[in-house]
Amino acid sequence: ATAKKSQKTGEKMKKAIPISELKPITETEITVLRAIAINLGGKKKGFVPYNQIAKANNLDRDVVARAVKKMAKNRILKIEDGKLEILHVVSVSV
């Protein structure tokens, strides 16, 4: 089976995460995700230095790495060849 393509962009469309599979996201993960989004700008994926995220948000680099790993496990992020990609639109209330 092949993935459907968007009529506007011709890119493969991704399936949404079913509500039953959504996992809670911590404030630290929200902070890290926001920093990744800002760092990527308009790009779909790219290299995002964990040290830079940590320093800008007063976090330890290991905390950033754990947050990224957890979000990848929960299918919020994708890590491929060291590049990060935000897979889904994420809306959070804080």
C-alpha positions as CSV (number, residue, x, y, z in Angstrom):
1,A,0.0,0.0,0.0
2,T,1.3,3.4,-0.9
3,A,0.7,6.6,1.1
4,K,-1.7,9.2,-0.4
5,K,-0.1,12.3,-1.7
6,S,-1.2,15.9,-0.9
7,Q,-3.0,17.5,-3.8
8,K,-1.3,20.9,-3.0
9,T,2.3,19.8,-2.5
10,G,2.6,16.3,-3.9
11,E,4.2,15.2,-0.6
12,K,3.3,12.0,1.2
13,M,0.6,12.6,3.8
14,K,1.3,11.3,7.3
15,K,-1.3,9.5,9.4
16,A,-2.4,11.3,12.6
17,I,-1.7,9.6,15.9
18,P,-4.9,8.0,17.2
19,I,-6.2,9.8,20.3
20,S,-5.9,6.5,22.2
21,E,-2.1,6.5,21.6
22,L,-1.4,10.1,22.6
23,K,1.0,10.4,25.5
24,P,1.2,13.3,28.0
25,I,3.9,15.8,27.3
26,T,5.9,17.5,30.1
27,E,6.7,21.2,30.4
28,T,10.3,20.4,29.7
29,E,9.4,18.5,26.5
30,I,7.2,21.5,25.5
31,T,10.2,23.8,26.1
32,V,12.5,21.6,24.0
33,L,9.9,21.1,21.3
34,R,9.4,24.9,21.0
35,A,13.1,25.4,20.8
36,I,13.4,22.8,18.0
37,A,10.6,24.4,16.1
38,I,12.2,27.9,16.4
39,N,15.6,26.4,15.4
40,L,14.1,24.7,12.3
41,G,12.3,27.8,11.2
42,G,10.5,26.9,8.0
43,K,12.5,23.8,7.3
44,K,11.0,20.4,7.6
45,K,14.0,18.9,9.3
46,G,17.5,19.8,10.2
47,F,20.3,19.5,12.7
48,V,19.4,21.1,16.1
49,P,22.3,21.4,18.6
50,Y,21.2,20.1,22.0
51,N,23.8,22.3,23.7
52,Q,22.2,25.4,22.2
53,I,18.7,24.3,23.3
54,A,20.0,23.5,26.8
55,K,21.9,26.8,27.2
56,A,19.0,29.0,25.8
57,N,16.5,27.3,28.2
58,N,18.7,26.9,31.3
59,L,18.5,23.1,31.0
60,D,21.2,20.3,31.1
61,R,22.1,18.9,27.8
62,D,21.2,15.4,29.0
63,V,17.7,16.6,29.9
64,V,17.3,17.9,26.3
65,A,18.6,14.6,24.9
66,R,16.2,12.5,27.1
67,A,13.2,14.8,26.1
68,V,14.1,14.4,22.4
69,K,14.4,10.6,22.7
70,K,11.0,10.4,24.6
71,M,9.3,12.5,22.0
72,A,10.7,10.4,19.2
73,K,9.4,7.3,21.0
74,N,6.0,8.9,21.3
75,R,6.1,9.8,17.5
76,I,6.1,13.6,18.0
77,L,9.6,13.8,16.6
78,K,11.5,11.8,14.1
79,I,15.3,11.4,14.3
80,E,17.0,10.4,11.0
81,D,20.7,10.7,10.4
82,G,21.0,13.1,13.3
83,K,18.3,15.4,11.9
84,L,15.1,16.2,13.8
85,E,11.7,16.5,12.2
86,I,8.5,17.5,14.0
87,L,6.0,14.9,12.7
88,H,2.7,16.4,13.8
89,V,1.1,19.6,14.7
90,V,1.2,19.8,18.5
91,S,-1.1,22.1,20.5
92,V,-0.4,22.5,24.2
93,S,-2.0,24.5,27.0
94,V,0.2,25.7,29.8
